[in-house]
């Protein structure tokens, strides 16, 4: 019975670590590079979307290109 309980906790820990690694790799905002406002490519329009970068404590604004569907994250 003790082996079953220990095995269960080991399994839960490994599962948690695997899910954490997968979510960290798939989170687009955690690895996106920000562009300065003077370097925004032509054709991109500022949206009403913005968020706070919690690591750097700066606001990030989203620019969108309607033709290509790409998004650029911009800092001022």
Rosetta constraint file for C-alpha pairs under 8 A:
AtomPair CA 1 CA 5 HARMONIC 6.48 0.50
AtomPair CA 2 CA 6 HARMONIC 6.20 0.50
AtomPair CA 3 CA 7 HARMONIC 5.92 0.50
AtomPair CA 4 CA 8 HARMONIC 6.05 0.50
AtomPair CA 5 CA 9 HARMONIC 6.37 0.50
AtomPair CA 6 CA 10 HARMONIC 6.20 0.50
AtomPair CA 7 CA 11 HARMONIC 6.05 0.50
AtomPair CA 8 CA 12 HARMONIC 6.20 0.50
AtomPair CA 9 CA 13 HARMONIC 6.14 0.50
AtomPair CA 10 CA 14 HARMONIC 6.19 0.50
AtomPair CA 11 CA 15 HARMONIC 6.04 0.50
AtomPair CA 12 CA 16 HARMONIC 6.07 0.50
AtomPair CA 13 CA 17 HARMONIC 6.25 0.50
AtomPair CA 14 CA 18 HARMONIC 6.18 0.50
AtomPair CA 15 CA 19 HARMONIC 6.19 0.50
AtomPair CA 16 CA 20 HARMONIC 6.05 0.50
AtomPair CA 17 CA 21 HARMONIC 6.17 0.50
AtomPair CA 18 CA 22 HARMONIC 6.20 0.50
AtomPair CA 19 CA 23 HARMONIC 6.05 0.50
AtomPair CA 20 CA 24 HARMONIC 6.09 0.50
AtomPair CA 21 CA 25 HARMONIC 6.25 0.50
AtomPair CA 22 CA 26 HARMONIC 6.24 0.50
AtomPair CA 23 CA 27 HARMONIC 6.02 0.50
AtomPair CA 24 CA 30 HARMONIC 7.31 0.50
AtomPair CA 27 CA 31 HARMONIC 7.23 0.50
AtomPair CA 28 CA 32 HARMONIC 6.03 0.50
AtomPair CA 32 CA 73 HARMONIC 7.71 0.50
AtomPair CA 33 CA 73 HARMONIC 7.42 0.50
AtomPair CA 34 CA 60 HARMONIC 7.96 0.50
AtomPair CA 34 CA 72 HARMONIC 7.57 0.50
AtomPair CA 34 CA 73 HARMONIC 5.23 0.50
AtomPair CA 34 CA 74 HARMONIC 5.37 0.50
AtomPair CA 34 CA 75 HARMONIC 6.33 0.50
AtomPair CA 35 CA 39 HARMONIC 6.22 0.50
AtomPair CA 35 CA 40 HARMONIC 6.73 0.50
AtomPair CA 35 CA 72 HARMONIC 7.26 0.50
AtomPair CA 35 CA 73 HARMONIC 6.17 0.50
AtomPair CA 35 CA 74 HARMONIC 4.73 0.50
AtomPair CA 35 CA 75 HARMONIC 6.19 0.50
AtomPair CA 36 CA 40 HARMONIC 6.94 0.50
AtomPair CA 36 CA 74 HARMONIC 5.59 0.50
AtomPair CA 36 CA 75 HARMONIC 5.19 0.50
AtomPair CA 36 CA 76 HARMONIC 5.94 0.50
AtomPair CA 37 CA 74 HARMONIC 5.81 0.50
AtomPair CA 37 CA 75 HARMONIC 6.02 0.50
AtomPair CA 37 CA 76 HARMONIC 5.39 0.50
AtomPair CA 40 CA 44 HARMONIC 7.07 0.50
AtomPair CA 40 CA 72 HARMONIC 7.78 0.50
AtomPair CA 40 CA 74 HARMONIC 7.53 0.50
AtomPair CA 43 CA 65 HARMONIC 5.79 0.50
AtomPair CA 43 CA 66 HARMONIC 7.87 0.50
AtomPair CA 44 CA 63 HARMONIC 5.63 0.50
AtomPair CA 44 CA 64 HARMONIC 5.07 0.50
AtomPair CA 44 CA 65 HARMONIC 4.43 0.50
AtomPair CA 44 CA 66 HARMONIC 7.52 0.50
AtomPair CA 45 CA 63 HARMONIC 5.18 0.50
AtomPair CA 45 CA 64 HARMONIC 5.28 0.50
AtomPair CA 45 CA 65 HARMONIC 6.28 0.50
AtomPair CA 46 CA 61 HARMONIC 7.43 0.50
AtomPair CA 46 CA 62 HARMONIC 6.16 0.50
AtomPair CA 46 CA 63 HARMONIC 4.32 0.50
AtomPair CA 46 CA 64 HARMONIC 6.41 0.50
AtomPair CA 47 CA 61 HARMONIC 7.61 0.50
AtomPair CA 47 CA 62 HARMONIC 5.86 0.50
AtomPair CA 47 CA 63 HARMONIC 5.67 0.50
AtomPair CA 47 CA 64 HARMONIC 6.72 0.50
AtomPair CA 48 CA 61 HARMONIC 7.99 0.50
AtomPair CA 48 CA 62 HARMONIC 7.60 0.50
AtomPair CA 49 CA 61 HARMONIC 6.34 0.50
AtomPair CA 49 CA 62 HARMONIC 5.69 0.50
AtomPair CA 50 CA 59 HARMONIC 6.98 0.50
AtomPair CA 50 CA 60 HARMONIC 5.57 0.50
AtomPair CA 50 CA 61 HARMONIC 4.44 0.50
AtomPair CA 50 CA 62 HARMONIC 5.92 0.50
AtomPair CA 51 CA 59 HARMONIC 5.81 0.50
AtomPair CA 51 CA 60 HARMONIC 5.40 0.50
AtomPair CA 51 CA 61 HARMONIC 6.72 0.50
AtomPair CA 52 CA 57 HARMONIC 6.43 0.50
AtomPair CA 52 CA 58 HARMONIC 5.70 0.50
AtomPair CA 52 CA 59 HARMONIC 4.44 0.50
AtomPair CA 52 CA 60 HARMONIC 5.89 0.50
AtomPair CA 53 CA 57 HARMONIC 5.31 0.50
AtomPair CA 53 CA 58 HARMONIC 5.42 0.50
AtomPair CA 53 CA 59 HARMONIC 6.12 0.50
AtomPair CA 53 CA 60 HARMONIC 6.59 0.50
AtomPair CA 54 CA 58 HARMONIC 7.40 0.50
AtomPair CA 58 CA 75 HARMONIC 7.58 0.50
AtomPair CA 59 CA 75 HARMONIC 6.66 0.50
AtomPair CA 60 CA 73 HARMONIC 6.30 0.50
AtomPair CA 60 CA 74 HARMONIC 5.57 0.50
AtomPair CA 60 CA 75 HARMONIC 5.08 0.50
AtomPair CA 60 CA 76 HARMONIC 7.81 0.50
AtomPair CA 61 CA 73 HARMONIC 5.77 0.50
AtomPair CA 61 CA 74 HARMONIC 5.09 0.50
AtomPair CA 61 CA 75 HARMONIC 6.37 0.50
AtomPair CA 62 CA 71 HARMONIC 6.68 0.50
AtomPair CA 62 CA 72 HARMONIC 5.83 0.50
AtomPair CA 62 CA 73 HARMONIC 4.84 0.50
AtomPair CA 62 CA 74 HARMONIC 6.14 0.50
AtomPair CA 63 CA 71 HARMONIC 5.69 0.50
AtomPair CA 63 CA 72 HARMONIC 5.13 0.50
AtomPair CA 63 CA 73 HARMONIC 6.38 0.50
AtomPair CA 63 CA 74 HARMONIC 7.11 0.50
AtomPair CA 64 CA 69 HARMONIC 6.79 0.50
AtomPair CA 64 CA 70 HARMONIC 6.00 0.50
AtomPair CA 64 CA 71 HARMONIC 4.64 0.50
AtomPair CA 64 CA 72 HARMONIC 6.44 0.50
AtomPair CA 65 CA 69 HARMONIC 5.39 0.50
AtomPair CA 65 CA 70 HARMONIC 5.55 0.50
AtomPair CA 65 CA 71 HARMONIC 6.53 0.50
AtomPair CA 66 CA 70 HARMONIC 7.68 0.50
